[in-house]
Amino acid sequence: MGFKRKDLLSIASLAPEEITLILDAAEPFKEVSGREIKKVPALRGKTVANLFFEPSTRTRASFELAAKRLSADVINFSPSASSVMKGETLLDTARNIEYMQADIIILRHSSAGAAETLARAVRSSVINAGDGWHEHPTQALLDLFTIKEKKSGFKGLRVAIVGDLAHSRVARSDIRALTKMGAEVLVIGPPTMIPPYLDRLGVKISFDLDSALPGMDVIIMLRLQLERQGRSLFPTVREYSRLYGLTPERVRLAASDVLIMHPGPINRGIEIAPEVADSPSASILDQVTNGVAVRMGLMYLLSQLN
């Protein structure tokens, strides 16, 4: 099947075949990033606009690098230095960018559903780079790409997602992506950080990390998002780390070839011990490399419809 969508707004809306198509499209672009000259003309003449209403270093840089390696022109739009601060709305801003002949708009916004609202209002393709606590679809896709690379497939794979589930758009997208592809997902964290509706997404829930880890093939650690919490959801950071931090001892409870992942940035010594983050089992830096390839593949697919 071909990729028929104008936009990528969520994992929830994608069929497994579409996810596979994106992952397959990313593979040759990873090879491009290993060349001496890391550029192909796939998006020559196209314009990509990074529209980030929330601070981001990793995701924004990844999209910018992906677009430039495809030979696209890139506009980096900073709302803090623009008329948005003077009262201009999201749609006003995006329409102005569209009339600059932007073919693809990458949007990060603090409001859930902002990307969908924007996609309905503009002709440009829209990619959701994170909307509130809702979804972060390209992070889930690069996580799948990394898992596929290391584990060959998803059917029956046992995956643990550990930490601050309540505030993690990455977790929501990962859960939807992994379950669509046939993995078995277990979420682990304090009761105050696990929303009650998660079991409806086809996952199992545990509040005890030590008893949940045996036999796990993949462990995805989530960043403790202190900046998103309106109130303390655990007694102290030290207590959280003691109960839910990934230590070398806990890694040994999982499968012998366990894959350890983290969307970054890492709070070393809190959700993951430094020696675990830097161990051969961890693919955290591979995720960064794969993020560029996946975003290249996705933008290439979307550009075929423009």
N, C-alpha and C positions, 0 to 999 in steps of 0.2 A: 504494500500500500504506500501511496505518497503522503507527504505531510500536507494536509489541506487547511491548516489553521492560519489565520492572520496573526494571532497573538499566542503567547504562552503566559497564562494567568495563574494557573494552579496545577498541581499534580492530580487533584481530585477529578478534574475534567478530562484527563488523558486516559486513553485505553492502553492496556499493556503493549499492544502492537505499536502504538505511537511512541511509547517510552523506548522500546527496542529500536525503533527507527532513529531516534535522537542519539542513542548510545552508539549505534552503528556508524552514524554520520560523524561522530566525534573521533573515531579511531584513526582515520587518515590524518586528521588535523593534529593529533598528538605527535605523529611522526614529523610533521612540519616544524613543530616546536623544538625538535632535536636537531634540525639542520643548522648549518653554518649561517645561511640566510633564511631567517624565520618568517618568511612572507610568501603569500600566494595571492593572485589577483581576483579571488572569488567575489569580493565585494567592491571591486574598483568602481568608482563613480557613485557609490552609495554613501549615505551619511547616517551615522549613528549618534544619537544624543543621550548622554548620561544625565538623567534628571533625578538627583538624590536629595530628598527633603530630610533625610536623616544622615548623621555622620557615618561614613564607611570608608575604610582604607582598602581592605582586602577585596571585597566584592567589586567596588568601583574600579580599582586598578585591574582586576581580572577581566572585567568587561572591556575596559579601554584597550588593554593589551590584545585581547581576542579580536576586537574590531580592527586594530591597526595591523595585526598579522594577516587579516583578510583584505588589507589594502583599502579599508573604508576611511572616510574622513570622520573625525570624532569631535563632537562638541561636548565639553564638560560644563554643565549648568549648575551653578551654586546658588540656591535660593537665598542664603544669608546675605549674598552680595547683589541681590537683584530686586526687581520691583515686587516680588512676592512679599517682601518685608513691608511694602507699602500698601498691601491689601489686595494684590492681584490673586485671583483664585488659581487652583490647580489647572482647571480647564482652560482659563485664559492663557496661562503660561504655556501649556502644552500646545494649544492652537498656534501660538506665536512660533513655537519651535517647529511645528509641522509646516508652517508657511515659510520656514527657512529650508524647506525641502528635505526634512529629516525622514528617512525611510524606516528607521527603527528607533523607538524611544525606550530606554531602559529606565524603569521607575522604581525608586525606593521611597516609601511613604509610611508615616506612623499610623495611618488609618487603614484598618482592614477593609478590603474591597476597593481601595483607591485605584488599583490597576485596572480592574474590571470597568469602573466608571470611566476612566480615561479611554480605554479601548473602544467603548461604545461611541465616543465623541470625536475620535480622530481616524483618519484614513491610514496613518502610519501603523506599522506593527508595534505592539507593546509587549515588553517582557517584564514580568513582575520580579523585581530584585529584592523583594521582602516588603510585605504590607502588614504593619502592626504585629499582632500575635497570630496572624492568620496563616500565611504560607511563605515559603522561600523555595520555589520549585527548582531553580537551577542548582541550589545546594544539594537538594535531594538527588538530582540527576548526576551530579559529579560524585556523590556518595555511592550511587548505584554503579557508576562506571568503575570506581575504585574497587568495589566489592567484586564485580564481574571479572576484573583484571586479576585479582588475587585468588578468587574462589571459583571462577569459571561459570558459575550460575547461581540461581536464587532458590530453586525449588527445594523445600525442606531445610533451608539454611536457618540456623537458630541465631537470632540477632537480639542483643540486649541494648536498650536505649536507657541511659542512666542520668538522672539529675533533675534539673528544673523544667519539668514537662509543662508546667502551667504557663510559663512565659516564653516558650520556645517555638517559634514558627518553623525552625529547622526540624524539630521533632514531629510536628504535624505533617509536614511534607514527606519526611522520611518514612513515617508510619504508613501513609497512603501509598507511597511508591513501593515499599518493600512488600506489603501485603498484596498489592496488585500483581507483583511478580512471583508470588508463591512462597515467600519467606515466612517463617514463624517469628513473631515479634513479641518480646517481653519488655515492658516498661518498668523501671525501678526508680524509686525515689521516696522522699518523705510524703506522708499522706497529705500534707498541706500543699504539696507541689504537683499533685497528680489530679487533674480535673476529673470529675465523676463520669463524664461522657466518653472517656477514652476507650472503655471496654466495648463501646458500640462501633469502634473502628476496627474491630477484629483482633485486638491485642490482649495479652494476659497482663496482669498487674501484680507487682510484688513490692513490698516495703522493706525487704531485707536483702541487701546486696550479696552477702556471703552465701545464703542458701539458694540464690537465683543463678549464680555464675556457672556452676558445674555444667559442662557440656556445651557452653556457648561458643559458637563459631566466630561471631563478630561482636565487639563491644563498642558502641558509639557513646562517648562521654559528652555531655552537654555543658556548656559554659554556665556557671552560676551568675545569673543576670541581676546583680544587686541593683543596678540602675533602673530596672523595670519594676521593682517591687515597691508597692506603696506602704507595705508593712513587713515586719520581719516574719518570715515563714519558718524559721528554725531558731533555736536558742542563740548559737554563735557560729561563726564561720568554722572555728576549730571543731565544734561538735559535728557540723555537717561533713567536714573532711574525714573525721574519724569514722562516721557511719557510711558515707557514700563516696569517699575518695578512692580512686583506683591505684592500689599499691602493687608492688611486685608479688607479694603474698597472695593477693586476690587474683592477679593474672594467672597464677599457677592453678587456681581452681577451675579455670575455663579449659576449653580444648587445647591440646598441645600446640596446634597451629593457629591459635586465635589471632584475629585481625583487630587491631585497636585503632579507633578513629576519633576525631574531634573536629568540629566545624571551625574552631578558632574564633578569636584569639584565646589562648590557653591561660587559665589561672593556675600556674605551676604551684604544686604543693597544696592546692585546694581540691579541685575535682580530679586531678591526675598528678601522680608523683613525677618529678623530673626524670628519674631513671626509666620510668615506663614510657613517657612521651618520647624519649630518645632511644628506645629499644628497637631491635629489629622487627618486633611484632607490630610496631606503630607505623601507620601509613599517613600520618598527618601532613607531611610535606608533599607526599604523592597526591593528596587531595587538592593541594594548591595547584600543582602542575596540571592535574586532570580537569580542574575547574576552567582553565583557559581553553583546553581542547573541547570540552562539552559546550562552552558558550560559543566557540567558533562554529561547531557543528549546528547548533541551534540557530544562530544568526544566518548561516548559509541556507538552511532549510526555509526559514521565513523569507529570505530574500528571493527565493524562487517564485513567490507569489506576488511580489511587488513589481 
